[in-house]
Amino acid sequence: MDAPKPKSDALYVRATSEFKQQFREAASKFGMSPSEVLRELAQAFVEGRVTVSPPKHVKEFYNVPGSED
């Protein structure tokens, strides 16, 4: 098994305190830290294993093609 590469950069996410606590609790149910979950989600997104859909109540989603009603 290859040794993990050292982390040399950071991604920052702004969230409410309430959401942050909910995220921590959800991550802990999987035995993971919030950082581990975010790294896995980001890697899966880059690899095309997950996609992001705009919420139905939002007309525009950061200029994603096909996200406007």
mmCIF file of the N, C-alpha and C atoms, coordinates in Angstrom:
data_MODEL
# 
_entry.id   MODEL 
# 
loop_
_atom_site.group_PDB 
_atom_site.id 
_atom_site.type_symbol 
_atom_site.label_atom_id 
_atom_site.label_alt_id 
_atom_site.label_comp_id 
_atom_site.label_asym_id 
_atom_site.label_entity_id 
_atom_site.label_seq_id 
_atom_site.pdbx_PDB_ins_code 
_atom_site.Cartn_x 
_atom_site.Cartn_y 
_atom_site.Cartn_z 
_atom_site.occupancy 
_atom_site.B_iso_or_equiv 
_atom_site.pdbx_formal_charge 
_atom_site.auth_seq_id 
_atom_site.auth_comp_id 
_atom_site.auth_asym_id 
_atom_site.auth_atom_id 
_atom_site.pdbx_PDB_model_num 
ATOM 1   N N  . MET A 1 1  ? 0.845   -1.183 0.000   1.00 0.00 ? 1  MET A N  1 
ATOM 2   C CA . MET A 1 1  ? 0.000   0.000  0.000   1.00 0.00 ? 1  MET A CA 1 
ATOM 3   C C  . MET A 1 1  ? 0.888   1.243  0.000   1.00 0.00 ? 1  MET A C  1 
ATOM 4   N N  . ASP A 1 2  ? 0.583   2.179  -0.864  1.00 0.00 ? 2  ASP A N  1 
ATOM 5   C CA . ASP A 1 2  ? 1.358   3.409  -0.949  1.00 0.00 ? 2  ASP A CA 1 
ATOM 6   C C  . ASP A 1 2  ? 1.078   4.299  0.262   1.00 0.00 ? 2  ASP A C  1 
ATOM 7   N N  . ALA A 1 3  ? 2.103   4.986  0.697   1.00 0.00 ? 3  ALA A N  1 
ATOM 8   C CA . ALA A 1 3  ? 1.937   5.943  1.795   1.00 0.00 ? 3  ALA A CA 1 
ATOM 9   C C  . ALA A 1 3  ? 1.149   7.142  1.288   1.00 0.00 ? 3  ALA A C  1 
ATOM 10  N N  . PRO A 1 4  ? 0.266   7.706  2.119   1.00 0.00 ? 4  PRO A N  1 
ATOM 11  C CA . PRO A 1 4  ? -0.486  8.887  1.680   1.00 0.00 ? 4  PRO A CA 1 
ATOM 12  C C  . PRO A 1 4  ? 0.455   10.044 1.397   1.00 0.00 ? 4  PRO A C  1 
ATOM 13  N N  . LYS A 1 5  ? 0.129   10.815 0.378   1.00 0.00 ? 5  LYS A N  1 
ATOM 14  C CA . LYS A 1 5  ? 0.928   11.997 0.056   1.00 0.00 ? 5  LYS A CA 1 
ATOM 15  C C  . LYS A 1 5  ? 0.684   13.072 1.109   1.00 0.00 ? 5  LYS A C  1 
ATOM 16  N N  . PRO A 1 6  ? 1.717   13.814 1.461   1.00 0.00 ? 6  PRO A N  1 
ATOM 17  C CA . PRO A 1 6  ? 1.512   14.885 2.441   1.00 0.00 ? 6  PRO A CA 1 
ATOM 18  C C  . PRO A 1 6  ? 0.595   15.964 1.873   1.00 0.00 ? 6  PRO A C  1 
ATOM 19  N N  . LYS A 1 7  ? -0.217  16.509 2.726   1.00 0.00 ? 7  LYS A N  1 
ATOM 20  C CA . LYS A 1 7  ? -1.147  17.566 2.305   1.00 0.00 ? 7  LYS A CA 1 
ATOM 21  C C  . LYS A 1 7  ? -0.415  18.901 2.381   1.00 0.00 ? 7  LYS A C  1 
ATOM 22  N N  . SER A 1 8  ? -0.497  19.678 1.314   1.00 0.00 ? 8  SER A N  1 
ATOM 23  C CA . SER A 1 8  ? 0.247   20.930 1.290   1.00 0.00 ? 8  SER A CA 1 
ATOM 24  C C  . SER A 1 8  ? -0.633  22.141 0.992   1.00 0.00 ? 8  SER A C  1 
ATOM 25  N N  . ASP A 1 9  ? -1.911  21.929 0.794   1.00 0.00 ? 9  ASP A N  1 
ATOM 26  C CA . ASP A 1 9  ? -2.795  23.039 0.494   1.00 0.00 ? 9  ASP A CA 1 
ATOM 27  C C  . ASP A 1 9  ? -4.122  22.799 1.189   1.00 0.00 ? 9  ASP A C  1 
ATOM 28  N N  . ALA A 1 10 ? -4.979  23.806 1.209   1.00 0.00 ? 10 ALA A N  1 
ATOM 29  C CA . ALA A 1 10 ? -6.250  23.687 1.923   1.00 0.00 ? 10 ALA A CA 1 
ATOM 30  C C  . ALA A 1 10 ? -7.389  24.237 1.085   1.00 0.00 ? 10 ALA A C  1 
ATOM 31  N N  . LEU A 1 11 ? -8.558  23.687 1.288   1.00 0.00 ? 11 LEU A N  1 
ATOM 32  C CA . LEU A 1 11 ? -9.807  24.211 0.742   1.00 0.00 ? 11 LEU A CA 1 
ATOM 33  C C  . LEU A 1 11 ? -10.599 24.732 1.927   1.00 0.00 ? 11 LEU A C  1 
ATOM 34  N N  . TYR A 1 12 ? -11.241 25.862 1.774   1.00 0.00 ? 12 TYR A N  1 
ATOM 35  C CA . TYR A 1 12 ? -12.014 26.430 2.860   1.00 0.00 ? 12 TYR A CA 1 
ATOM 36  C C  . TYR A 1 12 ? -13.478 26.457 2.477   1.00 0.00 ? 12 TYR A C  1 
ATOM 37  N N  . VAL A 1 13 ? -14.324 26.117 3.432   1.00 0.00 ? 13 VAL A N  1 
ATOM 38  C CA . VAL A 1 13 ? -15.765 26.084 3.218   1.00 0.00 ? 13 VAL A CA 1 
ATOM 39  C C  . VAL A 1 13 ? -16.418 26.940 4.292   1.00 0.00 ? 13 VAL A C  1 
ATOM 40  N N  . ARG A 1 14 ? -17.275 27.849 3.880   1.00 0.00 ? 14 ARG A N  1 
ATOM 41  C CA . ARG A 1 14 ? -18.005 28.654 4.853   1.00 0.00 ? 14 ARG A CA 1 
ATOM 42  C C  . ARG A 1 14 ? -19.323 27.957 5.142   1.00 0.00 ? 14 ARG A C  1 
ATOM 43  N N  . ALA A 1 15 ? -19.654 27.880 6.426   1.00 0.00 ? 15 ALA A N  1 
ATOM 44  C CA . ALA A 1 15 ? -20.890 27.222 6.852   1.00 0.00 ? 15 ALA A CA 1 
ATOM 45  C C  . ALA A 1 15 ? -21.353 27.844 8.158   1.00 0.00 ? 15 ALA A C  1 
ATOM 46  N N  . THR A 1 16 ? -22.635 27.683 8.428   1.00 0.00 ? 16 THR A N  1 
ATOM 47  C CA . THR A 1 16 ? -23.146 28.152 9.709   1.00 0.00 ? 16 THR A CA 1 
ATOM 48  C C  . THR A 1 16 ? -22.641 27.226 10.811  1.00 0.00 ? 16 THR A C  1 
ATOM 49  N N  . SER A 1 17 ? -22.648 27.713 12.023  1.00 0.00 ? 17 SER A N  1 
ATOM 50  C CA . SER A 1 17 ? -22.236 26.893 13.164  1.00 0.00 ? 17 SER A CA 1 
ATOM 51  C C  . SER A 1 17 ? -23.129 25.665 13.296  1.00 0.00 ? 17 SER A C  1 
ATOM 52  N N  . GLU A 1 18 ? -24.419 25.852 13.049  1.00 0.00 ? 18 GLU A N  1 
ATOM 53  C CA . GLU A 1 18 ? -25.362 24.739 13.147  1.00 0.00 ? 18 GLU A CA 1 
ATOM 54  C C  . GLU A 1 18 ? -25.035 23.655 12.108  1.00 0.00 ? 18 GLU A C  1 
ATOM 55  N N  . PHE A 1 19 ? -24.788 24.069 10.869  1.00 0.00 ? 19 PHE A N  1 
ATOM 56  C CA . PHE A 1 19 ? -24.461 23.097 9.827   1.00 0.00 ? 19 PHE A CA 1 
ATOM 57  C C  . PHE A 1 19 ? -23.138 22.397 10.139  1.00 0.00 ? 19 PHE A C  1 
ATOM 58  N N  . LYS A 1 20 ? -22.167 23.151 10.618  1.00 0.00 ? 20 LYS A N  1 
ATOM 59  C CA . LYS A 1 20 ? -20.869 22.560 10.951  1.00 0.00 ? 20 LYS A CA 1 
ATOM 60  C C  . LYS A 1 20 ? -21.031 21.456 11.994  1.00 0.00 ? 20 LYS A C  1 
ATOM 61  N N  . GLN A 1 21 ? -21.842 21.710 13.012  1.00 0.00 ? 21 GLN A N  1 
ATOM 62  C CA . GLN A 1 21 ? -22.075 20.711 14.051  1.00 0.00 ? 21 GLN A CA 1 
ATOM 63  C C  . GLN A 1 21 ? -22.797 19.496 13.471  1.00 0.00 ? 21 GLN A C  1 
ATOM 64  N N  . GLN A 1 22 ? -23.781 19.710 12.612  1.00 0.00 ? 22 GLN A N  1 
ATOM 65  C CA . GLN A 1 22 ? -24.492 18.599 11.972  1.00 0.00 ? 22 GLN A CA 1 
ATOM 66  C C  . GLN A 1 22 ? -23.531 17.772 11.116  1.00 0.00 ? 22 GLN A C  1 
ATOM 67  N N  . PHE A 1 23 ? -22.640 18.445 10.416  1.00 0.00 ? 23 PHE A N  1 
ATOM 68  C CA . PHE A 1 23 ? -21.673 17.759 9.563   1.00 0.00 ? 23 PHE A CA 1 
ATOM 69  C C  . PHE A 1 23 ? -20.714 16.925 10.405  1.00 0.00 ? 23 PHE A C  1 
ATOM 70  N N  . ARG A 1 24 ? -20.241 17.500 11.516  1.00 0.00 ? 24 ARG A N  1 
ATOM 71  C CA . ARG A 1 24 ? -19.350 16.762 12.431  1.00 0.00 ? 24 ARG A CA 1 
ATOM 72  C C  . ARG A 1 24 ? -20.037 15.486 12.929  1.00 0.00 ? 24 ARG A C  1 
ATOM 73  N N  . GLU A 1 25 ? -21.293 15.616 13.328  1.00 0.00 ? 25 GLU A N  1 
ATOM 74  C CA . GLU A 1 25 ? -22.037 14.471 13.844  1.00 0.00 ? 25 GLU A CA 1 
ATOM 75  C C  . GLU A 1 25 ? -22.231 13.405 12.769  1.00 0.00 ? 25 GLU A C  1 
ATOM 76  N N  . ALA A 1 26 ? -22.564 13.832 11.560  1.00 0.00 ? 26 ALA A N  1 
ATOM 77  C CA . ALA A 1 26 ? -22.748 12.880 10.466  1.00 0.00 ? 26 ALA A CA 1 
ATOM 78  C C  . ALA A 1 26 ? -21.436 12.175 10.132  1.00 0.00 ? 26 ALA A C  1 
ATOM 79  N N  . ALA A 1 27 ? -20.335 12.906 10.109  1.00 0.00 ? 27 ALA A N  1 
ATOM 80  C CA . ALA A 1 27 ? -19.029 12.311 9.810   1.00 0.00 ? 27 ALA A CA 1 
ATOM 81  C C  . ALA A 1 27 ? -18.651 11.296 10.882  1.00 0.00 ? 27 ALA A C  1 
ATOM 82  N N  . SER A 1 28 ? -18.938 11.621 12.129  1.00 0.00 ? 28 SER A N  1 
ATOM 83  C CA . SER A 1 28 ? -18.559 10.726 13.225  1.00 0.00 ? 28 SER A CA 1 
ATOM 84  C C  . SER A 1 28 ? -19.317 9.402  13.163  1.00 0.00 ? 28 SER A C  1 
ATOM 85  N N  . LYS A 1 29 ? -20.513 9.411  12.575  1.00 0.00 ? 29 LYS A N  1 
ATOM 86  C CA . LYS A 1 29 ? -21.275 8.164  12.418  1.00 0.00 ? 29 LYS A CA 1 
ATOM 87  C C  . LYS A 1 29 ? -20.552 7.186  11.496  1.00 0.00 ? 29 LYS A C  1 
ATOM 88  N N  . PHE A 1 30 ? -19.671 7.696  10.656  1.00 0.00 ? 30 PHE A N  1 
ATOM 89  C CA . PHE A 1 30 ? -18.878 6.860  9.752   1.00 0.00 ? 30 PHE A CA 1 
ATOM 90  C C  . PHE A 1 30 ? -17.463 6.648  10.294  1.00 0.00 ? 30 PHE A C  1 
ATOM 91  N N  . GLY A 1 31 ? -17.217 7.136  11.508  1.00 0.00 ? 31 GLY A N  1 
ATOM 92  C CA . GLY A 1 31 ? -15.892 7.006  12.096  1.00 0.00 ? 31 GLY A CA 1 
ATOM 93  C C  . GLY A 1 31 ? -14.853 7.867  11.407  1.00 0.00 ? 31 GLY A C  1 
ATOM 94  N N  . MET A 1 32 ? -15.299 8.977  10.827  1.00 0.00 ? 32 MET A N  1 
ATOM 95  C CA . MET A 1 32 ? -14.408 9.861  10.080  1.00 0.00 ? 32 MET A CA 1 
ATOM 96  C C  . MET A 1 32 ? -14.463 11.260 10.651  1.00 0.00 ? 32 MET A C  1 
ATOM 97  N N  . SER A 1 33 ? -13.390 12.009 10.420  1.00 0.00 ? 33 SER A N  1 
ATOM 98  C CA . SER A 1 33 ? -13.391 13.426 10.773  1.00 0.00 ? 33 SER A CA 1 
ATOM 99  C C  . SER A 1 33 ? -14.070 14.192 9.636   1.00 0.00 ? 33 SER A C  1 
ATOM 100 N N  . PRO A 1 34 ? -14.527 15.407 9.899   1.00 0.00 ? 34 PRO A N  1 
ATOM 101 C CA . PRO A 1 34 ? -15.097 16.210 8.820   1.00 0.00 ? 34 PRO A CA 1 
ATOM 102 C C  . PRO A 1 34 ? -14.108 16.403 7.664   1.00 0.00 ? 34 PRO A C  1 
ATOM 103 N N  . SER A 1 35 ? -12.831 16.585 7.980   1.00 0.00 ? 35 SER A N  1 
ATOM 104 C CA . SER A 1 35 ? -11.828 16.754 6.921   1.00 0.00 ? 35 SER A CA 1 
ATOM 105 C C  . SER A 1 35 ? -11.719 15.508 6.049   1.00 0.00 ? 35 SER A C  1 
ATOM 106 N N  . GLU A 1 36 ? -11.756 14.341 6.670   1.00 0.00 ? 36 GLU A N  1 
ATOM 107 C CA . GLU A 1 36 ? -11.673 13.100 5.897   1.00 0.00 ? 36 GLU A CA 1 
ATOM 108 C C  . GLU A 1 36 ? -12.867 12.962 4.953   1.00 0.00 ? 36 GLU A C  1 
ATOM 109 N N  . VAL A 1 37 ? -14.052 13.314 5.447   1.00 0.00 ? 37 VAL A N  1 
ATOM 110 C CA . VAL A 1 37 ? -15.253 13.234 4.607   1.00 0.00 ? 37 VAL A CA 1 
ATOM 111 C C  . VAL A 1 37 ? -15.137 14.210 3.446   1.00 0.00 ? 37 VAL A C  1 
ATOM 112 N N  . LEU A 1 38 ? -14.723 15.437 3.720   1.00 0.00 ? 38 LEU A N  1 
ATOM 113 C CA . LEU A 1 38 ? -14.604 16.428 2.649   1.00 0.00 ? 38 LEU A CA 1 
ATOM 114 C C  . LEU A 1 38 ? -13.560 16.020 1.616   1.00 0.00 ? 38 LEU A C  1 
ATOM 115 N N  . ARG A 1 39 ? -12.443 15.465 2.070   1.00 0.00 ? 39 ARG A N  1 
ATOM 116 C CA . ARG A 1 39 ? -11.425 14.995 1.111   1.00 0.00 ? 39 ARG A CA 1 
ATOM 117 C C  . ARG A 1 39 ? -11.985 13.881 0.238   1.00 0.00 ? 39 ARG A C  1 
ATOM 118 N N  . GLU A 1 40 ? -12.701 12.936 0.840   1.00 0.00 ? 40 GLU A N  1 
ATOM 119 C CA . GLU A 1 40 ? -13.278 11.835 0.069   1.00 0.00 ? 40 GLU A CA 1 
ATOM 120 C C  . GLU A 1 40 ? -14.318 12.345 -0.928  1.00 0.00 ? 40 GLU A C  1 
ATOM 121 N N  . LEU A 1 41 ? -15.173 13.260 -0.487  1.00 0.00 ? 41 LEU A N  1 
ATOM 122 C CA . LEU A 1 41 ? -16.176 13.828 -1.391  1.00 0.00 ? 41 LEU A CA 1 
ATOM 123 C C  . LEU A 1 41 ? -15.525 14.587 -2.542  1.00 0.00 ? 41 LEU A C  1 
ATOM 124 N N  . ALA A 1 42 ? -14.512 15.384 -2.243  1.00 0.00 ? 42 ALA A N  1 
ATOM 125 C CA . ALA A 1 42 ? -13.822 16.145 -3.288  1.00 0.00 ? 42 ALA A CA 1 
ATOM 126 C C  . ALA A 1 42 ? -13.149 15.203 -4.280  1.00 0.00 ? 42 ALA A C  1 
ATOM 127 N N  . GLN A 1 43 ? -12.490 14.167 -3.773  1.00 0.00 ? 43 GLN A N  1 
ATOM 128 C CA . GLN A 1 43 ? -11.823 13.205 -4.657  1.00 0.00 ? 43 GLN A CA 1 
ATOM 129 C C  . GLN A 1 43 ? -12.848 12.473 -5.531  1.00 0.00 ? 43 GLN A C  1 
ATOM 130 N N  . ALA A 1 44 ? -13.957 12.076 -4.934  1.00 0.00 ? 44 ALA A N  1 
ATOM 131 C CA . ALA A 1 44 ? -15.009 11.391 -5.688  1.00 0.00 ? 44 ALA A CA 1 
ATOM 132 C C  . ALA A 1 44 ? -15.589 12.314 -6.762  1.00 0.00 ? 44 ALA A C  1 
ATOM 133 N N  . PHE A 1 45 ? -15.745 13.594 -6.456  1.00 0.00 ? 45 PHE A N  1 
ATOM 134 C CA . PHE A 1 45 ? -16.258 14.564 -7.427  1.00 0.00 ? 45 PHE A CA 1 
ATOM 135 C C  . PHE A 1 45 ? -15.297 14.702 -8.605  1.00 0.00 ? 45 PHE A C  1 
ATOM 136 N N  . VAL A 1 46 ? -14.011 14.839 -8.309  1.00 0.00 ? 46 VAL A N  1 
ATOM 137 C CA . VAL A 1 46 ? -12.991 14.970 -9.350  1.00 0.00 ? 46 VAL A CA 1 
ATOM 138 C C  . VAL A 1 46 ? -12.967 13.726 -10.231 1.00 0.00 ? 46 VAL A C  1 
ATOM 139 N N  . GLU A 1 47 ? -13.127 12.556 -9.624  1.00 0.00 ? 47 GLU A N  1 
ATOM 140 C CA . GLU A 1 47 ? -13.094 11.298 -10.365 1.00 0.00 ? 47 GLU A CA 1 
ATOM 141 C C  . GLU A 1 47 ? -14.406 10.981 -11.063 1.00 0.00 ? 47 GLU A C  1 
ATOM 142 N N  . GLY A 1 48 ? -15.436 11.810 -10.874 1.00 0.00 ? 48 GLY A N  1 
ATOM 143 C CA . GLY A 1 48 ? -16.717 11.582 -11.523 1.00 0.00 ? 48 GLY A CA 1 
ATOM 144 C C  . GLY A 1 48 ? -17.567 10.516 -10.834 1.00 0.00 ? 48 GLY A C  1 
ATOM 145 N N  . ARG A 1 49 ? -17.235 10.168 -9.590  1.00 0.00 ? 49 ARG A N  1 
ATOM 146 C CA . ARG A 1 49 ? -18.021 9.182  -8.855  1.00 0.00 ? 49 ARG A CA 1 
ATOM 147 C C  . ARG A 1 49 ? -19.255 9.795  -8.216  1.00 0.00 ? 49 ARG A C  1 
ATOM 148 N N  . VAL A 1 50 ? -19.284 11.107 -8.063  1.00 0.00 ? 50 VAL A N  1 
ATOM 149 C CA . VAL A 1 50 ? -20.458 11.810 -7.547  1.00 0.00 ? 50 VAL A CA 1 
ATOM 150 C C  . VAL A 1 50 ? -20.718 13.029 -8.418  1.00 0.00 ? 50 VAL A C  1 
ATOM 151 N N  . THR A 1 51 ? -21.954 13.437 -8.480  1.00 0.00 ? 51 THR A N  1 
ATOM 152 C CA . THR A 1 51 ? -22.325 14.650 -9.194  1.00 0.00 ? 51 THR A CA 1 
ATOM 153 C C  . THR A 1 51 ? -23.103 15.550 -8.243  1.00 0.00 ? 51 THR A C  1 
ATOM 154 N N  . VAL A 1 52 ? -23.203 16.805 -8.593  1.00 0.00 ? 52 VAL A N  1 
ATOM 155 C CA . VAL A 1 52 ? -23.917 17.779 -7.785  1.00 0.00 ? 52 VAL A CA 1 
ATOM 156 C C  . VAL A 1 52 ? -25.076 18.308 -8.611  1.00 0.00 ? 52 VAL A C  1 
ATOM 157 N N  . SER A 1 53 ? -26.264 18.273 -8.033  1.00 0.00 ? 53 SER A N  1 
ATOM 158 C CA . SER A 1 53 ? -27.456 18.801 -8.690  1.00 0.00 ? 53 SER A CA 1 
ATOM 159 C C  . SER A 1 53 ? -27.916 20.028 -7.923  1.00 0.00 ? 53 SER A C  1 
ATOM 160 N N  . PRO A 1 54 ? -28.408 21.033 -8.643  1.00 0.00 ? 54 PRO A N  1 
ATOM 161 C CA . PRO A 1 54 ? -28.882 22.229 -7.943  1.00 0.00 ? 54 PRO A CA 1 
ATOM 162 C C  . PRO A 1 54 ? -30.151 21.918 -7.155  1.00 0.00 ? 54 PRO A C  1 
ATOM 163 N N  . PRO A 1 55 ? -30.339 22.594 -6.034  1.00 0.00 ? 55 PRO A N  1 
ATOM 164 C CA . PRO A 1 55 ? -31.598 22.437 -5.306  1.00 0.00 ? 55 PRO A CA 1 
ATOM 165 C C  . PRO A 1 55 ? -32.759 22.858 -6.195  1.00 0.00 ? 55 PRO A C  1 
ATOM 166 N N  . LYS A 1 56 ? -33.900 22.231 -6.041  1.00 0.00 ? 56 LYS A N  1 
ATOM 167 C CA . LYS A 1 56 ? -35.057 22.531 -6.901  1.00 0.00 ? 56 LYS A CA 1 
ATOM 168 C C  . LYS A 1 56 ? -35.567 23.956 -6.721  1.00 0.00 ? 56 LYS A C  1 
ATOM 169 N N  . HIS A 1 57 ? -35.374 24.541 -5.544  1.00 0.00 ? 57 HIS A N  1 
ATOM 170 C CA . HIS A 1 57 ? -35.889 25.879 -5.281  1.00 0.00 ? 57 HIS A CA 1 
ATOM 171 C C  . HIS A 1 57 ? -34.949 26.990 -5.743  1.00 0.00 ? 57 HIS A C  1 
ATOM 172 N N  . VAL A 1 58 ? -33.801 26.648 -6.295  1.00 0.00 ? 58 VAL A N  1 
ATOM 173 C CA . VAL A 1 58 ? -32.829 27.641 -6.745  1.00 0.00 ? 58 VAL A CA 1 
ATOM 174 C C  . VAL A 1 58 ? -32.847 27.700 -8.268  1.00 0.00 ? 58 VAL A C  1 
ATOM 175 N N  . LYS A 1 59 ? -33.018 28.906 -8.821  1.00 0.00 ? 59 LYS A N  1 
ATOM 176 C CA . LYS A 1 59 ? -33.084 29.043 -10.276 1.00 0.00 ? 59 LYS A CA 1 
ATOM 177 C C  . LYS A 1 59 ? -31.708 28.994 -10.922 1.00 0.00 ? 59 LYS A C  1 
ATOM 178 N N  . GLU A 1 60 ? -30.696 29.491 -10.254 1.00 0.00 ? 60 GLU A N  1 
ATOM 179 C CA . GLU A 1 60 ? -29.354 29.515 -10.815 1.00 0.00 ? 60 GLU A CA 1 
ATOM 180 C C  . GLU A 1 60 ? -28.398 28.875 -9.821  1.00 0.00 ? 60 GLU A C  1 
ATOM 181 N N  . PHE A 1 61 ? -27.519 28.031 -10.307 1.00 0.00 ? 61 PHE A N  1 
ATOM 182 C CA . PHE A 1 61 ? -26.596 27.304 -9.441  1.00 0.00 ? 61 PHE A CA 1 
ATOM 183 C C  . PHE A 1 61 ? -25.185 27.545 -9.925  1.00 0.00 ? 61 PHE A C  1 
ATOM 184 N N  . TYR A 1 62 ? -24.615 28.703 -9.611  1.00 0.00 ? 62 TYR A N  1 
ATOM 185 C CA . TYR A 1 62 ? -23.231 29.023 -9.955  1.00 0.00 ? 62 TYR A CA 1 
ATOM 186 C C  . TYR A 1 62 ? -22.905 28.785 -11.411 1.00 0.00 ? 62 TYR A C  1 
ATOM 187 N N  . ASN A 1 63 ? -23.793 29.184 -12.284 1.00 0.00 ? 63 ASN A N  1 
ATOM 188 C CA . ASN A 1 63 ? -23.574 29.102 -13.735 1.00 0.00 ? 63 ASN A CA 1 
ATOM 189 C C  . ASN A 1 63 ? -23.334 27.699 -14.243 1.00 0.00 ? 63 ASN A C  1 
ATOM 190 N N  . VAL A 1 64 ? -23.953 26.700 -13.611 1.00 0.00 ? 64 VAL A N  1 
ATOM 191 C CA . VAL A 1 64 ? -23.849 25.337 -14.097 1.00 0.00 ? 64 VAL A CA 1 
ATOM 192 C C  . VAL A 1 64 ? -24.816 25.180 -15.269 1.00 0.00 ? 64 VAL A C  1 
ATOM 193 N N  . PRO A 1 65 ? -24.335 24.741 -16.433 1.00 0.00 ? 65 PRO A N  1 
ATOM 194 C CA . PRO A 1 65 ? -25.237 24.582 -17.578 1.00 0.00 ? 65 PRO A CA 1 
ATOM 195 C C  . PRO A 1 65 ? -26.406 23.673 -17.220 1.00 0.00 ? 65 PRO A C  1 
ATOM 196 N N  . GLY A 1 66 ? -27.583 24.104 -17.647 1.00 0.00 ? 66 GLY A N  1 
ATOM 197 C CA . GLY A 1 66 ? -28.779 23.303 -17.415 1.00 0.00 ? 66 GLY A CA 1 
ATOM 198 C C  . GLY A 1 66 ? -29.365 23.465 -16.031 1.00 0.00 ? 66 GLY A C  1 
ATOM 199 N N  . SER A 1 67 ? -28.858 24.433 -15.267 1.00 0.00 ? 67 SER A N  1 
ATOM 200 C CA . SER A 1 67 ? -29.346 24.583 -13.901 1.00 0.00 ? 67 SER A CA 1 
ATOM 201 C C  . SER A 1 67 ? -30.452 25.615 -13.769 1.00 0.00 ? 67 SER A C  1 
ATOM 202 N N  . GLU A 1 68 ? -30.792 26.265 -14.870 1.00 0.00 ? 68 GLU A N  1 
ATOM 203 C CA . GLU A 1 68 ? -31.854 27.265 -14.804 1.00 0.00 ? 68 GLU A CA 1 
ATOM 204 C C  . GLU A 1 68 ? -33.162 26.663 -15.293 1.00 0.00 ? 68 GLU A C  1 
ATOM 205 N N  . ASP A 1 69 ? -34.284 27.072 -14.653 1.00 0.00 ? 69 ASP A N  1 
ATOM 206 C CA . ASP A 1 69 ? -35.603 26.602 -15.078 1.00 0.00 ? 69 ASP A CA 1 
ATOM 207 C C  . ASP A 1 69 ? -36.046 27.277 -16.347 1.00 0.00 ? 69 ASP A C  1 
# 
